[in-house]
Amino acid sequence: MVKIRLSRFGSTHNPHYRVVVADARRPRDGGYIENLGHYDPRKTSDNHVKINVERAEHWIAQGAQPTQTAKRVLKSQGVKF
């Protein structure tokens, strides 16, 4: 199954996440199929969320299942489910 989920990067106590399309069997920070954008939960810049909406909707149409957190981030950017 293909999932849309967050992959963590950044240093200790400074999390940043990539919103990625990955096989559900892969580890959280392992390889992924496509990078859809990024998310900074600490909101350290004006551009703390950036998502490629067109590609996200494409993957959802193909059957990719977003996790709860990824769904919340995608919905905030206007992705239709």
C-alpha positions as CSV (number, residue, x, y, z in Angstrom):
1,M,0.0,0.0,0.0
2,V,1.2,3.5,-0.8
3,K,1.0,6.1,1.9
4,I,1.4,9.9,2.1
5,R,3.2,10.6,5.3
6,L,5.7,12.8,7.1
7,S,9.4,12.0,7.1
8,R,11.4,13.7,9.8
9,F,14.6,15.6,9.2
10,G,16.4,18.4,11.1
11,S,18.4,18.4,14.2
12,T,17.5,17.5,17.8
13,H,14.7,19.7,19.2
14,N,14.4,21.3,15.8
15,P,12.1,19.1,13.7
16,H,11.2,19.6,10.1
17,Y,9.2,17.2,8.0
18,R,9.0,16.3,4.3
19,V,5.6,15.3,3.1
20,V,6.4,12.2,1.0
21,V,4.7,9.4,-0.9
22,A,6.2,6.1,0.3
23,D,5.5,2.4,0.4
24,A,3.9,1.6,3.8
25,R,6.6,-1.2,4.4
26,R,9.5,1.3,4.3
27,P,10.9,2.9,7.5
28,R,9.8,6.4,8.4
29,D,12.9,8.1,7.2
30,G,13.8,5.5,4.5
31,G,13.4,5.8,0.8
32,Y,10.3,7.3,-0.7
33,I,8.7,7.5,-4.1
34,E,8.1,11.3,-4.4
35,N,8.6,14.4,-2.2
36,L,5.4,16.5,-2.1
37,G,6.7,19.4,0.0
38,H,7.7,20.3,3.5
39,Y,6.2,21.2,6.9
40,D,7.8,23.1,9.8
41,P,5.7,22.6,13.0
42,R,7.6,25.3,14.9
43,K,6.6,27.9,12.3
44,T,10.1,29.5,12.3
45,S,9.5,31.2,8.9
46,D,6.6,32.6,6.9
47,N,6.8,29.7,4.5
48,H,6.3,26.9,7.1
49,V,4.1,24.7,4.9
50,K,4.7,24.2,1.2
51,I,2.8,21.4,-0.6
52,N,2.6,20.6,-4.3
53,V,-1.2,20.4,-4.4
54,E,-1.5,19.0,-7.9
55,R,0.8,16.1,-7.3
56,A,-0.8,15.4,-3.9
57,E,-4.3,15.2,-5.5
58,H,-2.7,12.9,-8.3
59,W,-1.4,10.4,-5.7
60,I,-4.7,10.4,-3.8
61,A,-6.6,9.7,-7.0
62,Q,-4.2,6.8,-7.6
63,G,-5.2,5.3,-4.2
64,A,-2.5,6.7,-1.8
65,Q,-3.7,6.8,1.8
66,P,-2.6,9.9,3.9
67,T,-1.8,9.4,7.6
68,Q,-3.9,11.5,10.0
69,T,-1.2,14.2,10.4
70,A,-0.4,14.3,6.7
71,K,-4.2,14.6,6.0
72,R,-4.4,17.6,8.3
73,V,-1.4,19.3,6.7
74,L,-2.7,18.6,3.2
75,K,-6.2,19.9,4.1
76,S,-4.7,23.2,5.3
77,Q,-3.2,23.7,1.9
78,G,-6.5,23.0,0.0
79,V,-6.0,19.5,-1.2
80,K,-9.3,17.8,-2.0
81,F,-9.9,14.2,-0.8
